[in-house]
Structures are given as structure tokens and as C-alpha cells.
């Protein structure tokens, strides 16, 4: 017997269905069962997908971010990867190792894949989406600049443990609709640092999925981080970072320091 514990488990096994998910909610509501099934005590929310098979992220997918990075707007998506060991959930600390220099926040809308996808046309790309969540692509910026200058891959700057906060929940496709136009805002200690709308992406989500699946098979539980808008800035130990996307909610994480990465 297979025990399914979370929505993330259902997604990873390719068994998540938005229709089934909504039927459960309708059943609870129509039978007045909410009071019997809602949690009454505090609990620690987890990332919607605890250990994604793949995290594929986009660079420079907002014109404003390309401009602040002094880079041209790309003619096709720029892809890179983050490891599953970067992922943390709401209220878990972002740990900055000593000696890595500047570290930045990057607010992003994340797509969670619900079906195996290979060579998917843009017109049907959203059929493979399970839902959406908030992602903070935390980046060791000084290290990234160093690697770029040396003409090296900047993989390490994106992949420290805890550099992939995700949550606080999964928003279904029905709740988002199409086109995907969600207000986005990131605050550090209450001060707004990033503010945009997901419609400002250079490459929209159907185009991204179609592009990736030309070469890479997407599987249930994979995550696509769709890029950050302008306003990236440094974060420090003691800061509280709130990444918010309309309808999804607020992903809140405190920043802490940890030991040397060496």
C-alpha cells in the first residue's frame, strides 16, 4: 500500500489532479466538515515540493532586471539549475556562510509541473502545470560576479543550502486563470525592494515550458523559477525577507549567518 501524505507527494507520483483537489474542497464545504478537518494548533508549513527532481531557473526574464544587470534582453530563455538541497519552506532561515560577500534576494513566480512533458507545444503547455508558488532565488552575488569575470559557470553562487525558499502554498491553475497576471512584491524588514507583475516577463510561462521541453523532459514535481524583476538588493543576517505574490501569499524567511563554506 502506498501512503500519500501531502499534495507534494501526489504531484511527485504524477497523481495530482486539480479536479480531484477541488472536489475534495467542495465536498468538505457542502457537508460542513471544515471544522472537523482544519488544524487548530500552530504547525510548521513546508515547501510545496520538499525535494524537486529538477529546479530549472531563468535569467534576465524581466526587462528591468536585464537593464539593472547591464545585460541585453535575451532573444531566447537563459536557463540554469538549482539543486533540491537549496529548498526550504516558510519561516525557515536563509543561512549565509561567512566570507561569501554580497548575497541578494530574487523574487520569482515558480511553476510546479504535474505531468511528464516532452516536446510540448506552447498551445498546450499549461496542461502539464500542477500549480504555482513563490520562489526566492537567493544568490551569492559577489561569487557570481567573480565566476562570470573568470568565464566560469556560476552554479555555486546559486546553490548554497537554504538558497531556495519556496512556498507558502500551491495555487491551482483555476485560481490563477490565463493570462497569468499576478502582482509581485518583495520586502526586506518591511521596505519594498521589488514590485512588478508577472505579465512583464519577457518569455511567458507557456513559451518557457515549450522551450525547455524541446530538449529536457519535465517530470512531476519539477519546478521552474521564471525569473526575477528589477530591484534585487543585498540581504544581511538579521533581515526578514517577505516575498509576496498575489493570491499565493507571503513567503517569509529570516536571514542568519552560518559557518565558513570552506
N, C-alpha and C positions, 0 to 999 in steps of 0.2 A: 504494500500500500504506500502511495506517495503522499506525504503530508505537505500541504500548501499552507504557508504561514502568512505571507504578505502579498500585496499586489506585485511587488518586485519579483517574488518567486513565480507568480503566474506569468509575468512578462518574460522572465528568463527561460521558462519552459515553453514559450510560444502558445500559452493557453489564455492569455488575456484577451478579453473581448469587451469593447466599450458597451455593447448592447447588454451583455450579461451584467456588467458592473452597474449600469443604470437600472436594470431590472431589480437588482438587489436593493438599491436605494428606494425605488418605487414601492417594493414590497414592504420594506420597513415603515415607510411613510403611510401607506394605505392601511396597514394593520396596527398603527400606533405603537410600534415596537422600539422607537428610538430610545425611550427611557430605559429599556431593558438592555440595550446594547452599547450605549455611549459610555466611555470611560469616565469615571468620576474623580479619579485621582491623577496627580501630575505624572507624566511619563516623558521619557526622552525620545523625541522624534528622531527617526533615522533618515538617511538619504533614500529617495525613492528606489534607487538601484544601488545596493551596497557595493558590489564589485562588478562593474560593467565589463563585458568581454572586450570592448574597444571604446575608447573615447577619441573621437575624431573632431578636431577643432579647426576653426577658420581664422586666418589672419586678415586684417585690413578689410573687413566686410562692411564697414561703415565709412563713408567718405570723410567724415570729420576725424575719425581715428587715423586714417591714412594721412591726412593733412598734418595732424599734430605729430605724427611719426616721421614726417618729411619723406613720405614714400608716395609713389604714384598709385592711383586707384587701380587695382588689379583687373586684368581683362578676363581672367578666369579664376575660380576659387583657389586660394592658397591654403593647403591642408597641412596639419601637423597632428601629432598624437600626444595624449597624456595617459599615464598609467592608471590602472584601477586603484593602486595604493595611495593615490593622491586624494581619494574621495573621503570626505567627512560630511556629516549631517548638520542640521541646525543646532546652534548653541555649543557646538564643539569648537575647540580652539584652533586657530591658524597658528602654527608654530614656525617662527622664523629662526633658522640656525644662525649662530653668531658668525660674523665675518663674511656674510654673503653680500653685504651692501644693500642698495636700494631694492625694495620689494613693493610691487604695485598690485592693486585690485583691478579686476576686469569684469564688469557686469555683463552677463550673457544670457540669452534665452537658449535653453537646451531642449533638444528633441530626443525623445526616448523611442527607440524602434521596437515595434511589436511583432513584426513578421520578417522572415527571411527575405532578403531583397537583392537581386542581381539584375543589372541592366534594366532598371525601372524607368519608363518614360516619365517625363515631367508631369504629364496629364494625370497619371495615376499614382504619383509619388506619395501623396498623403495617405493612401490606403495602407501603407506599411507603418504608419506612425501610431504608437500607443498613446502618447500624450506629450505634455510639455512641463518643464520645471525651470527653476532658476539655477544658474551656474556661475560661480566666481572663479575665473581662470587666473588664480594668483600666480604672479610671475616674478622671479628674481631678475629684475630689470638690469641691474649692473652686470650681472653674469651673462645675460642675453646679449647686451651690447658688446661685451668682451668677446664672446664667441662669434658674433656676426663680424666684428672687425678682423678676427683671425680666420674668417671664412670657414668656420666650423658649424656643424649643426647646433642649434640652441635647445636641444632636447632637455638637457639637465636643468635649465632655468625654469622649466615648466613642471618639473616632476618631483619636487621635494614632497615628502609625506605631508599631508594636510593642505596641499596647494590646489585642491579641487572641491571646495564646499559646494553642496548641491541640496536642493530642497525648496520650500518646506513640504511640498506635496506634489502630486501629479495632477495636472489639469488635462481633462479629456478634450479630444478634438471638437466634440459637440459644443463644449463650453467656450471654445476659442472661436470657432467658425472660420470663414475664409472670405476675404484676405485676412492674414494674421496681422492685426494692428493693435499691439499691446503697449501701453505706457511703461517705461522702464526708468528706474531711479536708483542710484546708489548713494548712500550717506556714510560718512565717517564721523563718529561722535556727533551725529545729528546734522552735520553740514553736508549739503548736497554737493557731490563731486561729479556725478554723471547723470544726465537726464536726456532721454531720447524716446523714440517709438520704434518698435520692431519693423514697421513698414519702411524705415530708412535703410534697411540692408541693401547692399549692392547686389547680392545674389539672394533671392528669396528661398524659402525652405524647399519647395518642390524642385527648384533648379539645383540646389545643393545636393539633395538626395539623388536626383538623376545623374549628376556629375560624379558623385562618389561611386555609385553602383555600376558605372561604366567599367571600373577596374576592381573594385573592392566589394565583396559580399558583406552586406549588413545582416546582422543576426538579432533575434530578440534579446533585448537588454542592452544593446549597444546605445551609445549616447553621442549625439552630435552637438557640440557647442558652437553656436552660429556666429560668433564674433562679438567684439565689444565696441560700443560707440565711443565718441571722444570724451575726454575728461579723466583719463587714467591718472593716478597720483600715488604717491608713496604712502605706505601704512607702516605703523610702528607698534612695538609691544605696548599694550595698554589700550590701544584703539578698539572701538566697537564698530564693526562694519555691518551695515544693513543693506542688502541687495534686494530690491523690490521690483516685481513685475505685476502689472495689473492682472487681477483675478487669481494669480498663483499665490501671492502672499509675500511675506518678508523672510528672507534667509539671513539670519543674524549670527555673527561669529565674532568672538573676541580674539584679539591678536596677542600672542605670547611669544617669549623668546625660548629657544632651546639651545642645546649644546652645539659645539662646532661640528660642521658636516664632515670634517676630516677624521 
